[in-house]
Amino acid sequence: MNILVINGSPKGAGSNSYQLTTAFLEGMKQELPDIQTKELFISRMDIKPCKGCFSCWSSTPGQCCIQDDMGQNIQDLLWADITIWSFPLYYFTVPGPLKSLIDRQLPMVLPFMEEKEGQVGNGNHPSRYDMSGKRTVVISTCGFYTAEGNYDGVYSLFDHLCGRGNYTAIFCGQGELFRVPELSARTDEYLSYVRQAGKEYGKGGISIETQELLNQLLLPRETFEACADASWGIDRKGAESGRESFGATRESDTLIFTRQMAALYHRENYPGKDIVLEMYYTDVDESCQILLGRDGSHVYTDGSLIATTRIETPAAVWRSIAAGEIRGDEAMMQGLYRVKGDFTLMLKWDSYFGSSHPQVKGEEAAQSQKNTNMNILLIPWVVLWIVPAMHRQWGCLMSIGVCALVPLIFYRNKKTVYDVLTNVLVTGISIAMLAGCSEKWMVPLSYLFFGLMWLLSCPGGQVPLTAHYSMNSYGGEDALQNVLFLKTNRILTMLWGILYLLTSVFTWFMMRTPISGLVGLINSAVPIFMGVFTVWFQKWYPAKVAEGK
């Protein structure tokens, strides 16, 4: 199969629309690995405007009198089984050089008039060549917040060229976002949908579900337009009044960057009180304050607000973090920037400034909404430690019953290896006690197993036990890539593991005293104090690291 890509962007390979086209081709090649591809970059070609002389119809049939690159282009169009037209929207239609190529296709048709069934418009010309079986894809980006309502001219043009419904179109608004590294997470996600569309097209056609994802806005309209306006670094009031002078009023790059960051603020996640984020760019000695309020975000440059959180960073470092070139937590651990004041903002950064994602449907959505639940881990152990002390036989049977019910909970929660291991250990210990094994050995052994389970998850390279459960409050599984989050949880998991190892020793001795029946209650009360410490440490430790201490 032969595929011809016609890149009509003046920016050539650096165009936003070409990024979508490349992703679409990658998807097609997954399904059709043996395709042959040619690419025409119109910006590099000599394609003169049509003279309207009609010599290609009368004097030299099928041959244009203009000697330039168009003759080869026509041969390439005839060679292709699928032609992909890739271009940005220019004044609601195709760029001028691409329109010249379209005009110069006149030698490909005959001069006679004809009416085609289902044709668009009144009047047509028959093709000089057999074009049956050829397919067309049109891929384009525009600078508006949506493609809807802005491609009437393009639809009209290709309806005439191909016939209405005889081509596949992928039109994407907010095209300028594809050149913003700081938004690569969102644009890469969209490109994955384009890649999927290419794969499906290779099978026969793009599914409704994928088309719906392609039609989603990359960013909400208000957010996108605020980012777009800020990117120019021009005072809008001055420009609209005619007083604006670009060179005189151009804002600094750091201020433009801060305004764009502020535009990404999700006011629907307003925490109930205003937050003042102060960005101090150390390399240019410039400060900007962002007020995050109920009605949106506002940027101040006069330092008039009292900062609740202050980030001291070189501008280049923060840009690299925003662009995904380095993780924010890694940069913090390396001491590349510091955070002072309330660290809560950093812990919830994605909820305030993260990209908006389209809704995922079906089974994938159900899976992504499942969270781990530490109660699944703890309840079987608590039952084992308390109830058998009251009545050995019924207590052990109850422990086994609880473990039998746990798998039912997995339908609503995401299970971990520690949930499964807990079920195995608690069931095994309960059966051993029913079989006659002494409580004086089995109960201390249960605390030992529990403590070892925590400690063995601490070595580097593994995800510590507590992280599997606390990640729900810090962005889900993305938190497992956060170095500071993992280090905090590794320390806490180690402390909990040591606590339960000591508990096993304490329990062994206590089980040999007259108050052995109270072991379960006493040992269940002690972790309450460790729980209070855990809540405090989860906030204190990251904040100290962020301050560079």
N, C-alpha and C positions, 0 to 999 in steps of 0.2 A: 504494500500500500504506500502511495506517495503522498506526502503532506507538504504543502507550500504555506509558509508563514510570511505574510506581508506586513512588515512593521512600518506603519505610517507615522510614527512619532518623530518629530524633529530631534528628539533626544536619543534616538536610536536604542542601543542596548541598555541605556540607563533610564529608560522610561518606566513609569509606574505600570502602565498597561502591559508592558513586555514581561514584567514579573508575573502577572497573572497568566500570560500566554505560556511562559516557560513552565509554570506549575501545571497547567492544563496538558501540555505535551508530556511532562513527566508521568502524569497519570495515564495517558494514552499508551505510553511505552510499557507500562506495567502490564497492560492487557494485550498490547500488540507489539512485542519486542522487535519484530523484523521490519518495522516501518522505515522508510527513507524520507529524510526531511531536507528541504531547502528553505533558506531564509532570505528574504529581500528586505534590505534596510533602505527605505526610500530616501532618507536623509543623505545617503552616500551616492545616490544615483543621479544621472543626468536624464531627467524626464521633463521635456519642454511641454508647454500648454498646447492643447489641440488648436489647430488653425481654422478648423471648420471648413476646409477646402473640399472634403469628400472625395479626394483622389483615391482613397483606399476603397471606395465603392465603384469608381468609374475608370480612372486611368490605370491604376495598379491594384486590382482587386485583392483584398486581404493584406495589402502591404501599405504601411504608412510612408508618406513622403519625407517625414522627419527622421533623420539618422541619429538615433540616440539609444539609450538602454531599453526603450520600451519594446523593441522587437524581440529581445530575449525574454522579457517579462511575459509576453504573450505565449511564447513557447513553454515557459514554466507553468503558466495557468492551464495550458492544455495538458501538460504532463501530470498535474496534480489530480489525485482522487479526492482529496480534502483540501480546501483553501481556508486558512485562518487569517482573518483580517484583524489586525491588532493596532489600536490607535487611541489617543486621548480625545475627549470631546472638545472641539474648538468652536466657540460661538454656535453651539447646538447642532453641529454637524461634524464632518471629518476635516482634518487639517488640509490646507491648500495643496501641498505636494501630492497627498494621497488622492485628492479630488482630480488632480491632473492625470494620475495613473488610471483612475476610473474612466475619465473622459476619453483617454487614449485607447480604450478597449473597442472603439468603434470598428476597427478592421475585423473584429471577431464576429460581427453580425452582417447580414445581407441587407441591401437597401430596401427591400420590398416590405410593404405594409402587411400585417397580419393580426388577427385576433386570436389569443390563446385562452383556453378554458381556465378560468380562475385567475386570469392576469389582473394586475393592479394598474389602474389608469386606462386611458383610451388610446389605444395604438401601441404597436409593438413591431419589432423586427426579428425575423427568424435567425437562429444561430448559423454561422457558416460551418460550424463543426458539431460533431456529436458530443453533447455535453450531458447526456443522460447518465445517471448513476453518480454524478459528482455531488459532493456535499460541501456545505459552507458553514463556518463558525465565525461569529463576530464577537470580539472581546474588546471592551473599552472601559476606561475609568474617566471620571469627571471630578471637578473640584467642588461640586455642591454636596450637601449633606446626604442626598439621596439621588439615585438615578431616575427614580419615578418622575415622570412628567417632563424630563429634560432631554429625552432621546427621540422626540417626535420626528425630527428631521432625519435622523439616522434610520429609524424604522421605515420611514417613507422611502428613503433612498434604496435600502436593501429589499424592501417589498417589491420595488420596481425591478431591481436587478435579478432577484432570485425567485420572487413570488412569495406572497404572504404565507408564513408557516413553513417555508421550504429552507429555512436556515435556523441555526441555534445561536442564541445571543446570551452573553454574559456581560451585563452592564453593572458597574460597581461605582457607587458614589464614594465620596471622601478619599479619592485616589491619592491625594497628596500625603496621606498618612503612611503610604508605603515607602516613603523616603525618610521617615522619622525613626531613627534607631530606638528612641525611647519608647516607641509603641510597637516594637517588633513582636512582643508576645501576642498582641491582638492581631496584627497583620499576618503573622505566621500562621495563626489559627485559621484566618480566612483563606490563606493560600492552601491550607490543607483541604479545605472544602473545594477549592478550584481543582486541586489535584484529584480529589475523589470524583469530581464532575468529569474530568478527562478520562479517568478509568472507566466510568459508566458509559461515557460516549463511545469509547472503544468497543463496549459490549453491544451498543445499539442506541442508547439514549440516556439522558440525565434523569434521575428519579425525581419525583415530586419532593421527597424529603430533602435531597441535596439542593434542589432549586430553592427551597424555603430558606435553607442556611445561607445560600448565596445572596438572597434578598434581604437578609438581616443587615441593619446598620452596624458599622464598625464601632461607632460611638454614638451616644444620644445626640440629637440635633443641637441642643443647647451647648453641650460640651464641645462638639466638633467646631461649631461656629466661633465659640470663644477662643479655642486653640488657633483656628485659622486667622482670626482677627489679630491675635497677639503676635503671630509669627512675623508680621510685617514690621513691627517695631515703630509704628506710626501713630501719632495722636489722632484718633478718629474725628474728634470735634474740629481740630484744626484743618484736617483734610477736607471735611464736608463744607467748611466755611471758606475754603480757598486760601487760608492763611498758612497752610502747612508747607514747610520746606524740608524735603526729605533729609538732606545732609544735616540740617540744624536740629531736627527733632528726633532723629533716629535714636531709639533707646538702646541701652547696652545689651550685649548678648545674654548676660546673666539675668537681667531684668526680663527680657523676652522669655528666656527659659523658665523663670519663676512664674511668670504669668501663665504660660502653657501648663505648667505643673498644677497651678491653682485651678485652672479650668477643668482639670480631671476630677476635682473634688465631688464626691457623692453626698450631696446634702441630705439625701434620704437616710443616711447613716449618722446624722447629727446626734452627738452623744447626750444632749440635754443642756450642755453649757458650752460657751464659745471657747475655741482653742486658738491660740496665737502661736503659729510656727514661724520662728525666725531662722532664715537661711543666711549664714555668714560665710561668704566665699573668701577664704583666706588668701588665695593667690592674687585676687584683684582688690582686696580690702573693700568689699561692697556687701551691704546688708539689705535684705528684703524681708518684709514681714507679710505673712499670709494669715488673714483672719478667717477661720472656718466657722461659719455661723449657721443659723437655722435657714436663712434665706440664700445661702451660697457662700462663695469665697470672694475676698477682696484683698488686693495687694497694696501694701504701703511701703514707701521708701524713705519716710522721714523719721523712722524709729520712734514714733509716737506711742506705740503700744507696748505693754509689758508682756514679754514672751513667756509662754507656759512651757514651750520646748524650743531649745536652740540647737541647731546643727552647725557645727564648725567644720567646713570642708573646702578643699580646693574645688573650683568649679569643674575641672576636668574629671575629678574622681566621681562627683555626683552625676555627671553626664554619663560616665561609664556604667555606673550602677543603673541609671534609668534606661540605658540602652541594652542592658543585660550582658554587658561585656565582663562584668564582675558582680558577684552576689554582694548585696549590701551587708550581710552578716559577716562574710569573709573580709570585706574591706574594713569593717569595724574591728574584727579580731586582729587585723594587721595594723591597727592604729592609724588608718588612712583618714579617718574622720572621727569626731567626737560628738556626743550628744549630752546636753545639759538640761536639767529640769525634769519635767514629767516624761517618763519613758513609755507611758501607756500608748502614746501616739505611734511610736515605732512598732509596738507589738500588734497594733491594729492598722498598720499602714495600708495594706491592701484593701481593707474595707472602706478607707477614705479616698484612696487614690488609684486603686486597681482598675484595670480595664473592665468594661462591661462585656459580658459574654452572652451569646445567644442561648436561648433555652434548648437543651438537649432533650429529646423525647424518647419514650419507650423504655426498654430494659436498661439501657445505658444510664438513663436518668435515675432509675430506681437504685442501681448499684452505687452511683455517685452520691446519693442522698443518705446512704447507710453510714452510721458512725460506730466506732468501737464503744464499748461500755464497760467500765472497770467493775461495775457491780457483778457482771458475769464472772469475773475473775475472783472477786472477794467473797460473794455469798456462800459458795460451797465450802470454802475454808472456815468461815465464821460458824456455819452450821456444824461442821465437824468438830470445832473446838469447844462449842458450848453445849449442844444438845446431848451428845453421848455421855457427858459428865453427869447429866440428870438421870438418864436411863440408857444404859449401854446398848441394848438390843434395838430399841425403837429409835434411838439417836442415830445409830449407824445406818439403819434402814432409811431414815429420813435423809441422811447425807447422800445415800445412793439414789434416792428418789429425786432429790434436787438436781443431781448430776444428770439424771435421765431426762429431766425437763429442759435443761440448758440448751440442747440442740434446737428446741422449738423457738427459742429466743433468737437464734441465729438468722431466722427468716427476716427479722426486723433490724438486726444489728450486724455489723461486720465483725467476724470473729478473728482472733489472733491465735498464734501458736501457743500463747500462754493460757488462753481460755481452754484450748484442747488439752494441754498438759495438765491443767488444774483438774479437769474432769477425770483424767486417767489416774492421777495421784490420789485424789480424794476417794474415788471409788475403790482403788486398790487398798488404801489404808483402812477404809470402812469394812471391806470384806475380810481383811486380815484380823481386825478386831472382833468381828463376828465369829471368825474361825477359832478364837481363843487367844490371840496374841495379847500380851499384857499392855494395858493403857500406859503404864509407866515408861514403856519403851516407844510405843507407837505415837503418842501425843508429842513428846519432844522431837521424835523423828519427823513428824509432819511439819513442825516449825523449821526444822533444819532443811527439809526439802523446799519449803516456801522461800526461805532466805537464799538458798543456793539458786533458785530460779531467778531471783532478782540479780544476784551478783554475777551469774554467768552471762547475763545480757549486757554487762558493762564494758568488756574489752573493746578497744577501738575497732572500727569497721562494722560493728553491729549497732542496731538501733536499740537503745536501752528500753527496758520494759515500760517505764512510765511514759515514754514518748509516744508509744502506740495509742495511749489513751488521752493524754493531754493535747495531742495534735489537733483534736476536734475544736479546741478554742483558739487555734493559731493557724487557720487556713487549711486544715486537713493534711493530706499526705505531702503537700508542698512544704510543710514545716519540717519534714524529715530530711530536706536538703539544706536546712539552716544549721550552720555550724554552731552558732551560739545556743540555739534551741537544744540541739543534741548534747552539747557540753553541760548545759544546765540540768538536763534530765539525767545525764550520766552520773553527775554528782549526787543527785537526789536518789536515783535508783541504788547507787552504791551504799548510801546511808541507810536506806530502808532495808537493804539486804543484810547489812551489819547488825541492824536492830533485831532482825528476826533470827540471826545466828545466835546473838546474845540471849534472845528470848528462849531459844531451844535449850541453852545451857541452864538458864534460870528455871525453866519448866521441869527439866530433868531432876533438879534438886527439890523443887517444890512438890513434885508428884510423890515424893517420899516423906511428906509431912502430913499431919492430920487435916490440913486445909487444902488438900489436893483437889477437892471438888470445885474450888473457886478459881482454878487456874485459867479456865476459859474466859471468865468474866474479867479477871485482872489483866490478862494479856490482850483482851479486846479494848480495854480502856486506855492502855499505854499508848497505842498508835494515834490516839486523838491528839496528843501533844505534838507528835511528829507530823501530823496532818496540818496543824496550825503553822509549824515551822516551814512546811513545804509551800504553803500559800504565800508566806512572807518571802521565802528564798526565791521563788519563781519571778518575783518583781525586783527584788533587791539586787540579785547577782547580775542579770543582764544590764541593769542601769549602771552598775559600777564598772562593768566592762566597757560600756558605751562612753563613760567619762574618761576612759583611759587609765583607770585605777586597777 
